[in-house]
Amino acid sequence: MSVPYKALYYLLCIWLKTERATRKRRGKLRRRPHRPLVKGERKTTTPKRQRRRTTRDSQHPLRGSKSSRWPAPRDDRKCPRESRKRVLAGMATSKEGPERPTGRLDIARGLENVPVSAWPPGAEPEPFQYTPDHVAGPGTDIDPTQITFPGCICLKTCLPGTCSCLRHAENYDDNSCLIDTGSQGKCANPVFECNILCQCSDQCKNRVVQQGLQFQLQVFKTDKKGWGLRTLEFIPKGRFVCEYAGEVLGYSEVQRRIQLQTIQDPNYIIAVREHVYSGQVIETFVDPASIGNIGRFLNHSCEPNLLMIPVRIDSMVPKLALFAAKDILPEEELSYDYSGRFLNLMDSKDKERLDQGKTRKPCYCGTRSCAAFLPYDSSLYCPLGKSNIS
């Protein structure tokens, strides 16, 4: 074979290889006939080969590319997700509604389950030391953090009659709502929850207050009442909202601090009196002025939406838990009755103590049954060391 024919032969071979590869890629190559199946043999199918992702596909900005060669489009019509983010950001900074919790300011300093925001943006209440639980203050005889109650031995479900923590009946229903709200004209019954020494699990139905804050709350500036507290989401009736936590004080220390106050100073001290069946009275004094939680921002109302219940868990010192007395809508201010008369019976001594003619602060709750003045406890203004409580 001469040299020119050899060159043509090599060119023909190269062309055939190229054409064969091209047809194979296009799927036009004739398949080989299948081998006939033997008796008893099953037909097997091979999965179709997936299309190989090319360099052009990996660099396309709308196909999940992470390459930095293709910048994100600036047109909001091509990127609706970016447009939605900008709209939501504009809603959050609008002056028409409250600000949702952000990472810029947390009144609770990260000590609660849910951050507590402040409104308006940039404003912050007076500084104080945040604590989600009671702390022992001057003059108190009992440490509120000391474990004094024994635990129950329930292994599955805590039920009345078998659980030592449920003295009379169940405290909460299956939705963690308080069953007895005192709406039938009775006094609000104290609540005993399962504590850290109980054998029941953490998902026990009798563990509600100890779970902490569960709703998004916001501290906001009011027109006449200073700072207030409101909810940013719906709260059903009977649900636990927050505690009123602070320094647990003795009676002499309470009198000393009140004597130092002026008519312009806000009073955070609360006196909770529980009437025992034997005629004795258990007193608890809490002051969250310098050390406290978000309960210190709750304002008084003559028609409140919160009810204060003493709840005991580990110690004899009760947690002053606030439950929703009715369904509370978003952006509604949270309030309770400072006198404790809401859904509770009062005796003659209590009425005399709260209604004596003294210089009192005006009430700005704005309800139809407003008493025009804030509740006043005259027993706290007695001479030092003398108490009217037996």
C-alpha positions as CSV (number, residue, x, y, z in Angstrom):
1,M,0.0,0.0,0.0
2,S,1.4,3.3,-1.0
3,V,1.9,6.3,1.3
4,P,-1.1,8.4,0.1
5,Y,-3.4,5.4,0.8
6,K,-2.0,5.0,4.3
7,A,-2.8,8.6,5.1
8,L,-6.3,8.3,3.8
9,Y,-6.7,5.1,5.9
10,Y,-5.6,6.8,9.1
11,L,-7.9,9.8,8.4
12,L,-10.8,7.4,7.8
13,C,-10.2,5.7,11.2
14,I,-10.0,9.0,13.1
15,W,-13.3,10.1,11.4
16,L,-15.0,6.8,12.4
17,K,-13.9,7.1,16.0
18,T,-15.1,10.7,16.2
19,E,-18.5,9.9,14.6
20,R,-19.0,6.9,16.8
21,A,-18.3,8.9,20.0
22,T,-20.7,11.7,18.8
23,R,-23.5,9.2,18.1
24,K,-22.9,7.6,21.5
25,R,-23.3,10.9,23.3
26,R,-26.5,11.7,21.4
27,G,-28.0,8.3,22.2
28,K,-28.3,7.3,18.6
29,L,-25.9,4.4,18.8
30,R,-27.7,1.1,18.1
31,R,-27.9,-1.0,21.2
32,R,-26.6,-4.5,21.1
33,P,-29.3,-7.3,21.2
34,H,-30.0,-8.6,24.7
35,R,-29.0,-12.1,25.6
36,P,-32.0,-14.5,25.8
37,L,-33.2,-15.1,29.3
38,V,-32.6,-18.6,30.8
39,K,-35.6,-20.3,32.3
40,G,-36.1,-19.0,35.9
41,E,-33.9,-15.9,35.4
42,R,-35.4,-12.5,36.2
43,K,-35.0,-9.5,33.9
44,T,-32.9,-6.8,35.5
45,T,-33.0,-3.1,34.5
46,T,-30.1,-0.7,34.9
47,P,-30.9,2.8,36.0
48,K,-30.8,5.6,33.5
49,R,-27.6,7.6,33.5
50,Q,-28.2,11.1,34.9
51,R,-27.1,14.0,32.8
52,R,-23.7,15.2,33.8
53,R,-23.6,18.6,35.3
54,T,-21.5,20.9,33.2
55,T,-19.4,23.8,34.2
56,R,-21.9,26.1,32.6
57,D,-24.7,24.8,34.9
58,S,-22.6,25.1,38.0
59,Q,-21.9,28.7,37.3
60,H,-25.5,29.7,36.7
61,P,-26.7,32.1,39.5
62,L,-30.3,30.7,39.5
63,R,-29.3,27.0,39.9
64,G,-27.9,26.9,43.4
65,S,-24.4,28.1,42.5
66,K,-22.0,29.1,45.3
67,S,-19.5,30.5,42.9
68,S,-18.4,34.1,43.5
69,R,-18.1,34.8,39.8
70,W,-21.8,35.5,39.5
71,P,-23.1,38.3,41.7
72,A,-26.6,38.3,43.1
73,P,-29.1,40.2,40.8
74,R,-30.2,43.6,42.1
75,D,-33.6,43.5,40.5
76,D,-36.2,42.5,43.2
77,R,-38.4,41.0,40.5
78,K,-35.6,38.4,39.7
79,C,-35.0,37.7,43.4
80,P,-38.3,37.8,45.3
81,R,-36.7,36.4,48.5
82,E,-34.5,39.4,48.8
83,S,-37.5,41.7,48.2
84,R,-39.5,39.9,51.0
85,K,-36.6,40.4,53.4
86,R,-36.6,44.1,52.7
87,V,-40.3,44.4,53.2
88,L,-40.1,42.5,56.5
89,A,-37.2,44.7,57.6
90,G,-39.3,47.8,56.8
91,M,-42.2,46.5,58.9
92,A,-39.9,45.8,61.9
93,T,-38.7,49.4,61.9
94,S,-42.0,51.0,61.3
95,K,-43.4,53.3,63.9
96,E,-47.0,51.9,63.5
97,G,-46.5,48.7,65.6
98,P,-44.3,47.2,68.3
99,E,-40.8,46.0,67.5
100,R,-40.3,42.2,67.4
101,P,-37.5,40.8,69.6
102,T,-34.1,41.3,67.9
103,G,-30.5,40.6,68.9
104,R,-29.8,44.3,69.7
105,L,-31.4,44.5,73.1
106,D,-32.7,41.9,75.5
107,I,-34.1,43.2,78.8
108,A,-33.7,39.7,80.3
109,R,-30.0,39.7,79.5
110,G,-30.4,36.1,78.1
111,L,-31.6,34.7,81.4
112,E,-35.1,33.8,80.1
113,N,-36.2,31.3,77.5
114,V,-37.5,34.1,75.2
115,P,-35.7,37.4,74.7
116,V,-37.7,40.5,75.9
117,S,-37.5,43.5,73.6
118,A,-38.0,47.2,74.3
119,W,-40.0,49.9,72.5
120,P,-39.4,52.4,71.1
121,P,-36.1,51.4,69.4
122,G,-33.0,52.8,71.1
123,A,-34.8,53.4,74.4
124,E,-33.9,51.4,77.5
125,P,-35.4,51.4,81.0
126,E,-33.4,52.4,84.0
127,P,-30.6,49.9,84.8
128,F,-31.2,47.1,87.2
129,Q,-29.9,43.7,88.0
130,Y,-31.9,41.0,86.3
131,T,-32.8,37.8,88.0
132,P,-35.5,35.3,86.9
133,D,-36.0,34.0,90.5
134,H,-36.3,35.3,94.0
135,V,-33.1,36.2,95.9
136,A,-32.6,36.5,99.6
137,G,-32.7,40.2,100.8
138,P,-32.1,41.9,104.1
139,G,-34.2,40.8,107.0
140,T,-35.5,37.5,105.6
141,D,-35.2,34.3,107.6
142,I,-35.7,31.8,104.7
143,D,-33.5,31.4,101.7
144,P,-35.8,31.2,98.6
145,T,-33.3,29.0,96.8
146,Q,-33.1,26.4,99.5
147,I,-34.8,23.1,98.8
148,T,-37.1,22.4,101.8
149,F,-39.9,20.3,100.2
150,P,-39.6,16.5,99.8
151,G,-40.3,15.1,96.4
152,C,-43.1,12.7,95.2
153,I,-42.4,9.1,94.3
154,C,-44.6,9.1,91.2
155,L,-43.0,7.3,88.3
156,K,-45.5,7.8,85.5
157,T,-48.3,10.3,86.1
158,C,-49.0,12.5,89.1
159,L,-52.6,12.2,90.2
160,P,-54.5,13.6,93.2
161,G,-54.6,11.2,96.1
162,T,-51.4,9.4,95.1
163,C,-49.0,12.4,94.5
164,S,-47.9,14.3,97.6
165,C,-47.5,17.5,95.5
166,L,-51.2,17.5,94.6
167,R,-52.9,18.2,97.9
168,H,-56.5,18.7,96.7
169,A,-56.9,18.4,93.0
170,E,-55.0,18.9,89.7
171,N,-53.6,22.4,89.2
172,Y,-53.3,22.5,85.4
173,D,-55.2,20.9,82.5
174,D,-53.6,19.2,79.5
175,N,-52.9,22.6,77.9
176,S,-50.9,23.8,80.9
177,C,-53.8,26.2,81.8
178,L,-54.6,26.9,85.5
179,I,-57.8,25.2,86.3
180,D,-59.0,27.2,89.4
181,T,-58.9,30.9,88.6
182,G,-61.1,32.0,91.5
183,S,-63.8,33.1,89.1
184,Q,-66.6,31.5,91.3
185,G,-66.2,34.0,94.1
186,K,-63.6,32.0,96.0
187,C,-60.1,32.9,97.1
188,A,-57.4,31.8,94.8
189,N,-56.0,28.5,96.1
190,P,-52.2,28.2,96.5
191,V,-50.4,25.8,94.1
192,F,-47.7,23.2,94.8
193,E,-45.7,22.0,91.9
194,C,-43.4,19.0,91.6
195,N,-39.9,20.0,92.5
196,I,-36.4,18.9,91.7
197,L,-36.5,15.9,94.2
198,C,-39.6,14.4,92.6
199,Q,-39.3,11.1,90.7
200,C,-41.6,12.2,87.9
201,S,-40.2,13.4,84.6
202,D,-39.7,17.0,83.4
203,Q,-42.7,16.6,81.2
204,C,-45.0,16.2,84.2
205,K,-48.2,18.1,83.9
206,N,-47.6,19.6,87.3
207,R,-44.5,21.5,86.2
208,V,-45.6,24.8,84.6
209,V,-44.2,27.9,86.4
210,Q,-40.8,26.3,86.7
211,Q,-40.6,26.1,82.9
212,G,-40.1,29.8,82.8
213,L,-41.2,32.4,80.2
214,Q,-42.9,30.9,77.1
215,F,-44.4,34.0,75.4
216,Q,-42.8,36.9,73.6
217,L,-43.2,40.0,75.8
218,Q,-42.1,43.6,75.3
219,V,-41.3,46.4,77.6
220,F,-42.7,49.7,76.2
221,K,-43.0,53.3,77.1
222,T,-46.5,54.4,78.0
223,D,-48.0,57.9,78.0
224,K,-48.7,58.4,81.7
225,K,-47.6,55.2,83.5
226,G,-43.9,55.1,82.7
227,W,-42.7,51.8,81.4
228,G,-45.2,48.9,80.9
229,L,-45.2,45.3,79.7
230,R,-47.3,43.9,76.8
231,T,-47.5,40.7,74.9
232,L,-46.6,40.3,71.2
233,E,-48.7,37.1,70.8
234,F,-52.0,35.6,71.8
235,I,-52.1,34.2,75.4
236,P,-55.0,31.9,76.2
237,K,-56.9,32.1,79.5
238,G,-55.2,30.3,82.3
239,R,-51.7,30.2,80.8
240,F,-48.7,31.2,82.9
241,V,-47.3,34.5,81.7
242,C,-44.4,35.5,84.1
243,E,-43.3,35.9,87.7
244,Y,-43.0,38.8,90.0
245,A,-39.5,38.1,91.2
246,G,-37.1,40.2,93.2
247,E,-35.5,40.5,96.7
248,V,-37.4,38.7,99.5
249,L,-37.3,41.1,102.4
250,G,-38.1,41.2,106.1
251,Y,-40.8,43.4,107.5
252,S,-38.4,45.9,109.1
253,E,-36.4,46.3,105.9
254,V,-39.7,46.9,103.9
255,Q,-40.6,49.7,106.3
256,R,-37.2,51.2,106.1
257,R,-37.2,51.3,102.3
258,I,-40.8,52.7,102.1
259,Q,-39.9,55.5,104.6
260,L,-37.1,56.6,102.3
261,Q,-39.5,57.0,99.3
262,T,-41.1,60.2,98.1
263,I,-44.5,60.7,96.4
264,Q,-42.7,60.8,93.1
265,D,-40.7,57.6,93.5
266,P,-42.3,54.4,92.1
267,N,-43.0,51.7,94.6
268,Y,-42.2,48.2,93.5
269,I,-42.6,46.5,96.9
270,I,-45.5,44.0,97.1
271,A,-46.9,42.4,100.2
272,V,-48.6,39.0,99.7
273,R,-50.6,37.7,102.6
274,E,-52.0,34.2,102.7
275,H,-54.7,33.3,105.2
276,V,-54.2,29.9,106.6
277,Y,-57.1,27.8,107.9
278,S,-55.9,28.1,111.5
279,G,-56.3,31.9,111.4
280,Q,-52.6,32.7,110.8
281,V,-51.3,34.9,108.1
282,I,-48.2,34.1,106.0
283,E,-46.5,37.2,104.7
284,T,-44.2,37.5,101.8
285,F,-42.5,40.8,100.8
286,V,-40.8,41.2,97.4
287,D,-39.0,44.2,96.1
288,P,-37.7,44.1,92.4
289,A,-36.6,47.7,92.3
290,S,-32.9,47.1,92.0
291,I,-32.9,43.2,91.6
292,G,-35.8,41.7,89.7
293,N,-37.3,40.4,86.5
294,I,-39.7,41.7,83.9
295,G,-42.6,41.6,86.4
296,R,-41.4,44.9,87.8
297,F,-42.7,46.6,84.6
298,L,-46.3,45.4,85.2
299,N,-48.8,48.3,85.8
300,H,-51.9,48.3,87.9
301,S,-55.4,48.1,86.5
302,C,-58.8,48.0,88.1
303,E,-59.9,45.5,85.4
304,P,-56.6,43.5,85.0
305,N,-56.0,40.6,82.6
306,L,-53.5,38.8,85.0
307,L,-54.1,37.0,88.2
308,M,-51.3,36.5,90.8
309,I,-51.2,33.1,92.5
310,P,-48.6,32.0,95.1
311,V,-46.9,28.9,93.7
312,R,-44.5,26.8,95.8
313,I,-42.0,24.5,94.1
314,D,-38.8,23.8,96.1
315,S,-39.1,26.3,99.0
316,M,-41.7,27.6,101.4
317,V,-41.1,31.0,99.9
318,P,-43.8,31.2,97.1
319,K,-43.2,32.2,93.5
320,L,-45.6,35.1,92.7
321,A,-46.8,33.6,89.4
322,L,-49.1,35.7,87.1
323,F,-51.6,33.8,85.0
324,A,-53.9,35.1,82.3
325,A,-57.3,35.8,83.8
326,K,-58.8,36.0,80.3
327,D,-57.7,35.6,76.6
328,I,-55.1,38.3,75.9
329,L,-54.7,39.6,72.4
330,P,-51.3,40.6,70.8
331,E,-50.0,44.1,71.7
332,E,-52.3,44.2,74.7
333,E,-50.8,45.6,77.9
334,L,-50.4,43.2,80.8
335,S,-51.6,44.3,84.2
336,Y,-52.8,43.0,87.5
337,D,-54.5,44.4,90.6
338,Y,-51.9,45.7,93.1
339,S,-54.4,45.3,96.0
340,G,-54.9,41.6,95.3
341,R,-58.7,42.1,95.5
342,F,-59.2,40.8,91.9
343,L,-60.9,37.4,92.1
344,N,-60.2,37.2,95.8
345,L,-62.3,37.8,98.9
346,M,-61.4,40.6,101.3
347,D,-62.0,40.9,105.0
348,S,-62.7,44.1,107.0
349,K,-59.1,44.5,108.1
350,D,-57.9,44.3,104.5
351,K,-60.4,47.0,103.4
352,E,-59.3,49.3,106.2
353,R,-55.7,48.7,105.4
354,L,-56.1,49.6,101.7
355,D,-58.7,52.3,101.9
356,Q,-57.5,54.8,104.5
357,G,-57.4,58.4,103.5
358,K,-53.8,59.0,102.7
359,T,-52.0,60.9,100.0
360,R,-52.3,58.5,97.1
361,K,-51.1,58.3,93.6
362,P,-53.6,58.6,90.7
363,C,-54.6,55.6,88.7
364,Y,-54.4,55.9,84.9
365,C,-55.7,52.5,83.9
366,G,-58.6,54.1,82.0
367,T,-61.1,51.3,82.7
368,R,-64.8,51.8,83.4
369,S,-64.5,50.7,87.0
370,C,-61.3,52.8,87.7
371,A,-61.0,53.8,91.4
372,A,-59.1,56.9,90.4
373,F,-56.2,56.1,92.9
374,L,-53.7,53.3,93.2
375,P,-54.1,50.8,96.1
376,Y,-52.6,51.8,99.3
377,D,-51.4,49.5,102.1
378,S,-51.2,51.5,105.3
379,S,-49.6,48.7,107.4
380,L,-46.4,49.3,105.6
381,Y,-46.3,52.9,106.7
382,C,-46.5,52.2,110.4
383,P,-43.7,53.2,112.8
384,L,-40.6,51.1,112.4
385,G,-40.8,47.7,114.1
386,K,-44.6,47.8,114.6
387,S,-46.8,45.6,112.5
388,N,-50.6,45.5,112.3
389,I,-50.5,41.9,111.1
390,S,-51.0,39.1,113.6
